[in-house]
């Protein structure tokens, strides 16, 4: 199958490259998928947003409460699977995990790990979704819906507990984080992938797929 890799990689967001590769993997065109994934770069194609840096970080730490997968999925769906700080497109974590199995050698999301830098592709980190507390818990923020926003890993780490960051509005469109491709990609795997089946089944339930 002929592909124009320059067209795929030129000015494309990471998530769009992943989408092209997943489409090929579902069709079992593995060689083509690997070639597409190889166009992912270490450099971030999305510029970091600029927010005030003169505001002081709250000095009183507060233990973050774990949010359920269902709550996280609801926030991601509401926000259209986009970071509300830099607007980049994000991807269902289960998709990133499956790529580790279907593409040996590709450093996808490792189950049970917190994306160790030496074992994770930079692009995987960039498209991984997080739920950010707009007003940090340490500053008196809550876990209520209006204080939660989807954030990419890069923005989530940069913001941390700094005050003053204001997310843009939710802007759902046709992008679904590759949710619609999740089951199809899972179904093409051999039994080994289901060593982590609870992880995927939990995501299926959370996403209602």
C-alpha distance (Angstrom), angle and dihedral (degrees) to the residues before:
residue distance angle dihedral
X1 . . .
X2 3.80 . .
X3 3.79 117.2 .
X4 3.78 134.9 -175.9
X5 3.80 99.2 -138.2
X6 3.80 91.9 178.5
X7 3.80 88.6 59.0
X8 3.81 91.8 47.5
X9 3.79 95.1 49.8
X10 3.79 101.5 34.5
X11 3.81 109.4 106.2
X12 3.81 90.1 -26.2
X13 3.75 122.5 145.9
X14 3.78 115.4 -119.2
X15 3.80 90.3 -112.6
X16 3.80 91.7 56.8
X17 3.80 90.5 53.3
X18 3.80 89.9 49.8
X19 3.81 89.4 49.2
X20 3.81 91.4 54.5
X21 3.80 91.3 48.0
X22 3.82 93.7 47.7
X23 3.80 90.2 50.9
X24 3.81 89.1 54.8
X25 3.80 92.5 46.0
X26 3.79 92.5 52.6
X27 3.81 88.2 51.6
X28 3.84 87.7 48.6
X29 3.78 93.9 -117.3
X30 3.79 91.3 137.9
X31 3.81 97.9 162.7
X32 3.78 91.1 54.3
X33 3.80 91.1 46.0
X34 3.79 91.5 53.3
X35 3.80 90.5 50.0
X36 3.80 89.9 52.9
X37 3.81 93.2 48.1
X38 3.80 88.3 50.7
X39 3.82 88.7 65.5
X40 3.82 90.8 66.6
X41 3.78 109.4 108.4
X42 3.78 137.2 -151.0
X43 3.78 88.8 -125.5
X44 3.79 117.7 85.1
X45 3.82 112.8 -119.9
X46 3.81 90.8 -158.4
X47 3.79 120.1 76.0
X48 3.80 116.3 -128.2
X49 3.80 113.9 -109.6
X50 3.79 117.8 -114.1
X51 3.79 118.5 -125.8
X52 3.80 132.0 167.9
X53 3.79 111.4 -75.0
X54 3.80 98.4 -174.1
X55 3.79 94.3 78.6
X56 3.77 114.0 103.4
X57 3.76 121.5 -116.5
X58 3.77 113.8 -117.9
X59 3.83 107.2 -100.6
X60 3.79 96.7 -152.1
X61 3.82 111.2 84.5
X62 3.78 120.4 -147.8
X63 3.78 126.0 -165.5
X64 3.79 109.4 -110.0
X65 3.78 115.1 -123.4
X66 3.79 115.5 -129.6
X67 3.78 112.9 -114.4
X68 3.78 119.4 -143.3
X69 3.77 119.7 -111.2
X70 3.80 88.7 -115.3
X71 3.81 91.5 56.1
X72 3.79 91.1 47.8
X73 3.80 91.9 48.8
X74 3.80 89.9 50.4
X75 3.80 91.6 53.3
X76 3.81 92.4 47.2
X77 3.80 91.8 48.8
X78 3.80 92.6 47.5
X79 3.80 90.8 50.8
X80 3.80 94.2 46.4
X81 3.82 93.8 -115.4
X82 3.80 90.8 -71.0
X83 3.77 131.8 124.4
X84 3.78 106.7 -109.8
X85 3.79 91.2 -148.5
X86 3.82 103.4 49.5
X87 3.87 98.2 10.3
X88 3.82 94.1 -130.6
X89 3.80 117.5 155.5
X90 3.80 114.6 -106.5
X91 3.79 133.3 -158.5
X92 3.80 136.3 -133.9
X93 3.84 106.0 -95.4
X94 3.82 91.1 -131.2
X95 3.80 90.5 62.5
X96 3.80 90.3 54.0
X97 3.81 89.5 50.0
X98 3.80 93.7 50.1
X99 3.80 91.3 53.7
X100 3.81 88.0 64.2
X101 3.80 89.3 63.1
X102 3.78 102.8 37.3
X103 3.81 94.5 45.3
X104 3.81 108.5 44.1
X105 3.77 108.4 -154.2
X106 3.78 94.1 28.3
X107 3.79 109.7 115.8
X108 3.77 100.9 -133.5
X109 3.78 130.1 153.7
X110 3.79 111.4 -45.9
X111 3.83 114.7 -146.9
X112 3.77 112.4 -117.0
X113 3.80 94.1 15.9
X114 3.76 132.4 102.3
X115 3.78 96.2 -131.3
X116 3.82 100.3 -83.0
X117 3.80 106.5 -147.2
X118 3.79 95.7 -128.4
X119 3.82 92.1 50.8
X120 3.80 101.3 41.0
X121 3.79 130.8 71.9
X122 3.83 110.5 -118.9
X123 3.80 89.9 -127.0
X124 3.81 90.8 55.6
X125 3.78 90.2 56.5
X126 3.80 91.1 47.8
X127 3.81 95.3 54.1
X128 3.81 96.4 41.2
X129 3.84 110.2 113.1
X130 3.79 124.4 -130.7
X131 3.79 133.5 -178.2
X132 3.79 110.1 -124.5
X133 3.80 125.8 -160.7
X134 3.80 101.4 -132.6
X135 3.79 90.9 -154.7
X136 3.82 102.4 35.2
X137 3.76 118.1 -118.6
X138 3.80 87.0 -122.1
X139 3.79 88.0 60.8
X140 3.78 95.1 49.6
X141 3.81 98.1 -86.5
X142 3.79 122.3 150.0
X143 3.79 137.4 -138.2
X144 3.79 91.1 -119.2
X145 3.79 119.0 127.2
X146 3.79 96.5 -106.1
X147 3.82 90.6 57.2
X148 3.81 93.7 51.2
X149 3.78 125.5 86.9
X150 3.78 135.4 172.8
X151 3.80 111.8 -110.2
X152 3.78 134.1 178.0
X153 3.79 116.9 -122.5
X154 3.79 92.6 -105.0
X155 3.81 95.1 52.9
X156 3.79 92.7 39.4
X157 3.81 91.2 55.0
X158 3.80 93.8 43.2
X159 3.80 93.6 49.0
X160 3.80 95.1 44.2
X161 3.82 105.8 149.7
X162 3.79 96.5 -27.6
X163 3.75 115.4 133.4
X164 3.79 124.5 -133.9
X165 3.79 101.5 51.0
X166 3.79 110.4 128.4
X167 3.82 118.6 -170.0
X168 3.75 123.3 -137.2
X169 3.81 120.3 -114.0
X170 3.78 122.9 -76.0
X171 3.79 108.2 -93.0
X172 3.82 111.2 -176.8
X173 3.81 115.4 -175.2
X174 3.80 135.6 149.3
X175 3.81 92.7 -48.4
X176 3.82 109.8 101.4
X177 3.79 102.1 173.4
X178 3.84 88.4 -103.5
X179 3.80 88.2 -68.8
X180 3.81 89.5 139.5
X181 3.82 90.2 57.6
X182 3.80 96.9 45.6
X183 3.81 101.1 92.5
X184 3.79 93.3 40.0
X185 3.80 90.9 54.0
X186 3.81 91.7 46.0
X187 3.80 91.9 49.6
X188 3.79 93.3 59.5
X189 3.82 94.1 60.4
X190 3.76 128.5 97.2
X191 3.80 122.0 -118.8
X192 3.80 94.2 -85.3
X193 3.80 92.0 76.9
X194 3.79 91.0 62.2
X195 3.77 90.6 69.9
X196 3.81 79.3 93.3
X197 3.79 95.1 37.0
X198 3.81 95.2 129.9
X199 3.79 89.3 57.8
X200 3.80 91.0 54.7
X201 3.79 95.9 39.3
X202 3.80 89.2 52.9
X203 3.79 89.8 52.8
X204 3.81 91.2 47.3
X205 3.79 89.4 55.0
X206 3.77 94.0 44.7
X207 3.81 90.9 50.6
X208 3.84 94.0 40.9
X209 3.79 93.2 -126.5
